[in-house]
C-alpha cells in the first residue's frame, strides 16, 4: 500500500481483539461471563479467511 500503510486481515484483527479481551479479563476489568460473551460475539462476527475454505 502507499504511504507506508499496512493492511491488516481479519484474522490478525481478531487475534488482537482476543488478546485485548484477555488483558481486560486478567486485570479484572471484565467478569468471566462478560469475557466469554465478548469472545463469542467476536468470533461469530469477524469472518476470517480460514472460514471461507
C-alpha positions as CSV (number, residue, x, y, z in Angstrom):
1,X,0.0,0.0,0.0
2,X,1.1,3.6,-0.5
3,X,2.5,5.9,2.2
4,X,3.7,3.1,4.4
5,X,0.2,2.0,5.3
6,X,-0.2,-1.6,6.5
7,X,-3.2,-3.7,5.6
8,X,-4.4,-6.0,8.3
9,X,-6.5,-9.0,7.6
10,X,-9.5,-10.1,9.7
11,X,-7.6,-12.9,11.3
12,X,-4.9,-10.6,12.6
13,X,-7.6,-8.1,13.9
14,X,-9.5,-10.9,15.6
15,X,-6.3,-12.2,17.3
16,X,-5.5,-8.7,18.6
17,X,-9.1,-8.2,19.9
18,X,-8.9,-11.5,21.7
19,X,-5.6,-10.6,23.2
20,X,-7.1,-7.3,24.5
21,X,-10.1,-9.1,26.0
22,X,-7.7,-11.5,27.8
23,X,-5.8,-8.5,29.2
24,X,-9.0,-6.9,30.4
25,X,-10.1,-10.2,32.0
26,X,-6.7,-10.7,33.6
27,X,-6.8,-7.2,35.1
28,X,-10.3,-8.0,36.5
29,X,-11.9,-5.3,34.2
30,X,-14.3,-8.0,32.9
31,X,-16.2,-10.7,34.6
32,X,-15.8,-14.3,33.3
33,X,-19.3,-14.0,31.9
34,X,-18.5,-10.8,30.1
35,X,-15.2,-12.2,28.8
36,X,-16.9,-15.4,27.4
37,X,-19.7,-13.4,25.9
38,X,-17.3,-11.0,24.1
39,X,-15.3,-13.9,22.7
40,X,-18.4,-15.4,21.3
41,X,-19.5,-12.2,19.7
42,X,-16.1,-11.5,18.2
43,X,-15.6,-15.0,16.8
44,X,-19.1,-15.1,15.2
45,X,-19.0,-11.6,13.7
46,X,-15.4,-11.3,12.4
47,X,-15.0,-13.5,9.4
48,X,-11.5,-14.9,8.8
49,X,-10.1,-16.3,5.6
50,X,-9.9,-19.8,7.1
51,X,-13.7,-19.8,7.4
52,X,-14.1,-19.4,3.6
53,X,-12.2,-22.6,2.8
